[in-house]
């Protein structure tokens, strides 16, 4: 016992801000786990240990009580306190088949890369192919709205009014499918703005596109089923599908959208994920003929179509296009959307429109898998939509983004004339700035990032063969006055990496 007291006294730091109780508890836990205090060892009385350490007896009593509560020691009235036997059950450990161990001289990298390392195979693939960026704001981050223009005072006033009413029902879990007034408001909005045919009961509130796709796949597809994805396509949706155990079949797109080949049609998928109103990332619109063909193919082969209708409200020079779901007569389309691009990304409220016969199933599924909440936010959003603020905000931002889009196109023209094409600029929050075929768009994006400008390489959206080189260039979150100087920086990077003689290409600006 003297040895234990001496060891503890040497370890305790009475000048530390950490309380003596916390230090003593951690030291004794360490001694038991490392075997310094063997199972069955009797601990000194609280009075003796307190005297040896020069601490209050209550401090030691609290430590002993906590050790007992956590199973480190066993206390017996009249007998004392003994170290419990917490060693792993050797029989249980030896029964399990051990993972393949690396050679003794293998380094940490080799161990982590083994099949039985920390990561699962699908987890490692997800991380290796991740497209997320450390920075989510600034020139020319694609897909990000200008949150500085959001009517925060209006939102705050609506929220304060709801909090003042003290409706306790808004502080619990959301009912399956979400806040009904919001579903009713969205159903009215989508019918008018996107020609979506739906009732409030068909709308399921989610946290965004990723969760909507994940829920649809979990309920409608099995591990190993095939999913069509556009080539190129949004990396985030591709990651969700792959992580769900689906086999991805990349389908090329052309100027009319998804263009399945004969060999693709011979093997019908279970899921087809499409962006028909504004293909992501290239921006083309799926033609009416292709839409009707896809819907008929889905009807004949029982294919579920997930229509991702991202930021289609922002269309410049023409009215927003009608949804694919509005043409569906066979109830094969799952329509998904998000309010993040319209309002602010941190809102994390999305929605899906499902066929009537699946509505109850999806309401149960979303509640069972995710235990939805955010009812207060959903209630504020419902008021925001019903009072007309959403329509007003979208109309104002469409004008603002249209101006910024034109300023950026003008900057491209000043620096490169017509030598670099601008693709997919008719709608959305970004366009693709084409590059020469020999250019390395990944290297250019990395160099631009180092120079303080964010663009995404088109290569990141291809899964098989990249047939176009380019940069996704966003303009929505860039103030008017920052567009020209930021693009001048990007232009210099492009010239240095993509052209052998940049001075001949560069135009006076």
Secondary structure, 3 states (H helix, E strand, C coil): CHHHHHHHHHHCCCCCCCCHHHHHHHHHHHHHHHCCCCCCCECCCHHHHHHHHCCCHHHHHHHHHHHHHCCCEEEECCCEEEECCCCCCHHHHHHCCCCCCCCCCCCHHHHHCCCCCCCCHHHHHHHHCCCCCCCCCCCECCCCCCHHHCCHHHHHHHHHHHHHCCCHHHHCCCCCCCCHHHHHHHHHHHHHHHCCCCCHHHEEEECCHHHHHHHHHHHHCCCCCEEEEEECCCHHHHHHHHHCCCEEEEEEEECCEECCCHHHHCCCCCEEEECCCCCCCCCCCCCHHHHHHHHHHHHHHCCEEEEECCCCCCECCCCCCCCCHHHCCCCCEEEEEECCCCCCHHHCCEEEECCHHHHHHHHHHHHHHHCCCCHHHHHHHHHHHHCCHHHHHHHHHHHHHHHHHHHHHHHHHHHHCCCCCEECCCECCEEEEECCCCCCHHHHHHHHHHCCCCCEEHHHHCCCCCCCCEEEEECCCCCHHHHHHHHHHHHHHHHHHHCCCHHHHCCCC
